[in-house]
Amino acid sequence: MLSPARLSACLLALALCACQPPQRIQASYHCEDQILFRFDRRTQTVEIARGDERFQGYMDEKGLLTWPKPLAGKSLPDSFYISRKTPDQMKLYGGFAGTGKVCALDPA
């Protein structure tokens, strides 16, 4: 049987978890300069559309991006980050994104 203190701690932990929005499995973001960024956590794939060009790569669970070798000279971003505080925004880092390019979640 749970003690009252342990029960209170469990209820507090559940309440705090309920406040956090779940991370998206798939999402699409639009960035400035007409850049589109999509990811799919199930297949661990990403796609960036910049102008008429489309680039497909892979992501890990930390948001690090890997691109196929033929795209090595294209100066593509190497990571992205979605803040739990603002899940409707994402930042791309590295490559043409420089020190951070802010992107907004596309409406569903």
N, C-alpha and C positions, 0 to 999 in steps of 0.2 A: 504494500500500500504506500502511496506517495505521501510524504509529509507536506504540511501546508506550505512550507517555504519552497520545497521543490516544485509543488504544483503551481505556485505563484511565478516561479522562474520560468516554467514551461509555458504558462499562459502569456507572460511578457514576451518571450521569444517568438511565439506564434503571432502576437499582435504586431511586433516589429517586422516580421517577414511579410505580413499581409499588407503593410504600407508600401513595400517595394514593388514597382511594376515588374512583371516578368520580362525577361529579355526576349526579343523577337527571334523567331526561327528564320524568317525571311523578311527582308526589308529593301526598300528602294529610297534613295535620297537624291535630291537635286542640290548641286553646289553652284556657287557663282561661276561665271564664265561658261555657262551651258554644259556643265559636267554632270553626268548621271553615274551614280554608284549603286550597285545592287549586290546583296550577299545572300547566301543560303547556308545556314549553319549545318543542315543535314548533310549536304554534299560537300561542304567546306569549299565552295566556289564563290568567286567574286567576278563582277564585270564592271568595267569602266567604259563609258561612252564619252568621248571628247570630240566635239564637232562631228565629222564623218567617220572617225576611227572608233573601233570597238576593241577592247582588250579583255581577255579572259584569263583569270589566274586562280590561285588557291589561297586559302586563309587557314590559320590555326586557331585554337580556342582563345588565344590572347589577342587576336586581331592583327597578327603579323602576316604580311602578304608576300606571296611568292609568284613570280611570273615565269612563263616558259622562256628558255634561252634565246629564241629569236627576237624577243621583246627587250632584251638587255639594254639596248641603246636608246630606248624610248623615254627615259627619265620618269618612270611610273612611281606612284607612292609605295612606300614599304610598310605602312601600318595605318590602322584606323582605330578610333576610340569613341565609344558611346558612353556618355556619363549617365549614371543611374538617376541623377538629379534632373537632368533634361534629356529624357530618352527620345524626344522628337528632334534632337540635334546630334550630329556626328561630326567628327573631325578627321580629315585625311592628313597624313604626315609623310614627308619625304618626297623626292622626285619633283614633279611640277607643282605639288602642293606646298612645298617649302616647309616652313615651321608650323603650318596648320591652316587648312582650308575648311571653313565651317560649311556644313551641308544640312539642309532641312529635310525631315521625313516627308515623303510624298503622302498625300491623303489616301486613305484606303478606298 
